Amino acid sequence: MKNSIKLILLLALVGFAACQKSRPGKPKVLLFTKTAGFHHNSITPGIAAIQKLGQENGFDVDTTVDAAKFN
């Protein structure tokens, strides 16, 4: 039981340490909206809604339909 608690604490410590790294600037979200032909009417208002959330909550929103943006 003690070994299990030690392992959990060690994993928590490693996870916490890994979360301390951050890049400068605001957080960024990539909104990928590529479709296979049919473009649903809700996509355009959905993009605007996410962008508004970004403005209100301090994060940048990039939008794309280009799958090459993922690496």
Summary of the structure (lengths in Angstrom):
residues: 71
radius of gyration: 19.2
end to end distance: 41.9
largest distance: 56.6
contacts: 125
relative contact order: 0.19
helix: 51%
strand: 14%
